[in-house]
Amino acid sequence: MGLAGTVLTYGNIRVNAPYEIVRLLDITLTQKVNEHGKVYLTALIPDEDHAKYDGLAHDEDVLEVYEIDENQGTVSIFKGIVTNISIGFKNGVYHMYIEAASFTYILDRQRKNRSFQNGNLTYYQLFRELIDTYPHGDFIDLTDSDQKLGGFTIQYGESDWEFLKRMASHLHSGLIAEITSVYPRLWLGTSKEQVKGELRSINFSLQKTKSGPRYTYAEVEDTKRFELGDVVLFRRKHWVIDQVHAEMKQGIMTYDYVLVPEEGIPREVIHNQFIKGTSIEGKVIDLNSENESVKLHLSVDSMQPKVEGCWFSYPTMYTGAGIGWHCMPELGDHVHLYFPSNNEKEARVVQSLRKRDYKGDEISQPSRKLFHTKTQKVARFDDKELALSTQKEKILVRLNPASGIHVYSHHDLTFHADTDLVLHGKKVQMNATREISLTCKTSYIRTDGTLHIKASKFMKSQVPDAELKAYRSLVQELKGKGYPQWVQNLLLQYKTDYYKAVAAGDKKGAKEAAAKAKQLRQQVAEIDRMPAWARAQMHENTSQWWEAHSANDKAKQKQMHLLANQLRDNVLINELIRGHSAKSYQDANRLEELSGQYADAAHKLTIADQKAIAKEEAALRSKYGVNSLLARDNLNKLAKKYPDSFSYKLPTTGDWDKELNAALHDFAKKYGLENKRYDRDVLAVYLHQVANGILPWPKVNKAAAPTVPATTTTITTKTTKTEPGKKPPTTPEKPPKEEPKPLDPEDYKDGLVAVKKIEKYISSKGIKGNQARALYRINDYTNNSIIKKKLSSNRNAPLVFFFEGDGSYSHKQLDHPEGRYGAMAIVVIDGEIKYTSKNTSTLPDYESKDKTVKDGVYEFVGGLHQRSYPALRIRDGAAVPATKGNQKKDTIAEGVNIHKGYNTDTKGRPTSTACITIHKDEYIKFLSSVGVVKNSLNEKPNPIKGLAILDRRDRI
């Protein structure tokens, strides 16, 4: 939609049609919301041609009206399908009268019946599903079509155009037909973008509606050309064009516009008048007896997945006293779905009639009432008794007032009670031809001619009350928890000590036992917060430490303590490596694999070579600073970059020595790591990242180190013990003043976005395939050091992910045959997914010759794109690493923004050179979700700061 062309006259209007036209005599064009664009032409034709047009079939004829412009060449005004032709004779010449409609008319040719039962389907997905069935069909969404249908929806006796028009009314919006395309294309809603121009005509009137929704509208006559849905300025107010009527007046095309307020007008919800009183047959595909509802495969649908089916209520017949007869249909039964009104959401299931007659003794006796299922379950009521039977009376229950209750079974007869089973009577008798057995846990009594009694323990006295309470408490605590056995054993011991102390009135003992149990739970929680690859190893190390503690094996305790500390340090090193660069996650993943292989080999679970594994681990860590030569180089680099803070001048060769270790610990002290008790390898990785600008210097107050849980928590016993994962205590720790307060350990323990939230978002939006996979990949960046630093200073900082290769590829692009918009954008704020779009791109128009920003994590700030409209400015316009051309030569790019993009590129004037683009129809929603603007590009951009993550791993 938008302003096009100049003032139109007969001199610059041309008609392209499969008919010979001598001269155009008259032309009228009409556009209205929810109607096809139409053109009415009157033209002179050659006298000799009039006969061949009589009765001419014109259903597929295409007509185009275009403007001849000296500057732009030709500009299309209308393209459509001819809907009517007639020939007239007047004043001695032949006239042809032509009517044509926009190509959206194709959607209006055939009436259809089908249902949409998935209530989670959004209006956008519904529109996309229908329009994609037409070759090259498309639509642009300018409304909030992410709303869900929210219930049963049916297209009945409606064309696709009528149905989509009705669905648009549910969003209080309408359809606008595209009148310059040879494909069925439309807009859902009207433009909310910038003003397209101004109407200054003095020929106008202002009126108020007299019926229906009340609002003020304007009727304006002007020669300026605008399109339906455009926002224009008139009398210093913004209006939206709601109707267009154009016709020739004194040789000039004059437009009569109906303008409505920019905020829109209240459009009434349209209902289907054909559905009221209709009944549609359906087959039962699922049941819910509790809610008395069924899912149906309706006869108007070729298929209906059960999981997407809608629940329809099934009426239960009630008597006046409120006692009802509940008789649900069975799977495969056929029922009728009845529509009492023109609102399909009020549909309900009614009973179906029997499809064939049944005759026989069972139903031929009026005094007998029979309920019979297809699986041979029978309930029979007659004058003498009530009988329930199954499998042709192999199982039978009879309630007879004369003889009592009788139960017969050819199979086992089982009585089960969740609590007590009580048999009471004057006499209780049990008879068996072979055996009677009574069993409880490991004890039983059996009589088969001989009396057998067996028990694991014969008690002369009762089990101590404290042990019973401790056991019951542990059973209750274990519900929903996967505590390993070593934890269960310790908890049972501490709980028993607690209840014994309570019984003895020993408050101090009870308090100590409760404290030990609490510390143990904290220890388990800390271990469980470790990455999955390390968690099992730490549980194993801790379990063996406790076994050694019980056996007073000091050497084994020391060994497990050492292994646990090494594992803790390896977890931290891996997190630092993972955040090092866009590709370093691969090395971090490999180190995790090697750690698991080494542990398996140490426990003799595999025959892998431990030395070879350790060698490969050392080689990988060496790349990230864990070697003496690189440590020397990094320390000297720091001294050159920050001579006021560091004064190192180390030899560039040599192994770890006293001088190197002293310099490394000096760095650790100045970086706030001195009291962390990290080993040398961890400090070397920190050094490498600070020296190379990955971590900041000086250390920002809020730039917390990656949070790694302590591996264990000391539990007090009679003598002080050092457990795995803990170094012997020295002096009380006092963190430096500049040490930042770390994120709460619970923050982001489930990732940047909890998996449950991702799954819920995917389900609610109907996201599938690559787009769903991209959402899960958000959490690949949970431990990225740049992201963690940003969130530690501002947890509400927006994170904008771009996953190239997971987009829609919905439009042609000059330099990319697979299509434009190959990236998916995801906006995350404080653990919540705020917005997604599959119509974004991280690539320039001419990738083969222009610059492309490298994968990575980059800071952005809200600002202006080329001083024109709000956008996101990567590093506020400063240089970012990039590659150039097909050879991918390293370079830098400056002035990189995230701005709006268009469907096609313009040769010689690219849409994007190194920038990231969002499709223009989604751009405002994107900026709003980030927090740069609220709802308009005319607003001053909010200088909000966040991170953009570029990831092209999914690109084919």
Buried (B, 14 or more C-beta within 10 A) or exposed (E): BEEBBBEBBBEBBBBEBEBBBBEBBEBBBBBBBBBBBBBBBBBBBEEEBBEEBEEEEBEEBBBBBBBEBEEEEEBBBBBBBBBEBEBEEEEEBBBBBBBBBBBBBBBBEEBBBBBBBBBEBBBBBBBBEBBEEBEEBBBBBBBBBBEBBEBBBBBBBBBBBBBBBBBBBBBBBBBBBBBBBBBBBBBBBBBBBEBBBEBEBEEBEEEEEEEEEEBEBBBBBBBBBBBBBBBBBBEEEEBBBBBBBBBBEEEEBBBBBBBBBBEBBEBEEBBBEBBBEBEBBBBBBBBEEEEBBBBBBBEBBEEBEEEBBBBBEBEEEEEEEEEEEEEBBEEEBBBBBBBEEBEBBBBBBEEBEEEEEEEEEEEEEEEEEEEEEEEEEBBBEEEEBBBBBBEEEEBBBBEEEEEEEEEEEEEEEEEEEEEEEEEEEEEEEEEEEEEEEEEEEEEEBBEEEEEEEEEEEEEEEEEEEBBEBBBEBBEEBEEEEEBBEBBBBBBBBBBBBBBBBBEEEBEEBBEBBBBBBEBBBBBBBBBBBBBEBBBBBBBBBBBBBBBBBEEEBEEBBBBBBEBBBBBBBBBBBBBBBBBBBBEBBEBBBBBBEBBBBBBBBBEEEBEBEBEEBEEBBEEBBBBBBBBBEBBBBBBBBBBEEBEEEBEBEBEEEEEBEEEBBEBBBBBBEBBBBBBBBBBBBBBBBBBBBBBBEBBEBEBBBBBBBBBBBBBBBBBEEEEEBBBBBBEEEEEEEEEEEEBBEBBEBEBBBBBBBBEEBBEEBBEEBBBEEBBBBBBBBBBBBBBBBBBBBBBBBEBEBBBBBBBBBBBBBBBEBBBBEEBBBBBBBBBBBBBEBBBBBBBBBBBBBBBEEBBBBBBBBBBBBBBBBEEEBBBBBBBEEEEBBBBBBEEEEEBBBEBBBBBBBBBEBEEEEBBBBBBBBBBBBBBBBBBBBBBBBEEBBEBEBBEBBBBBBBBBBBBE
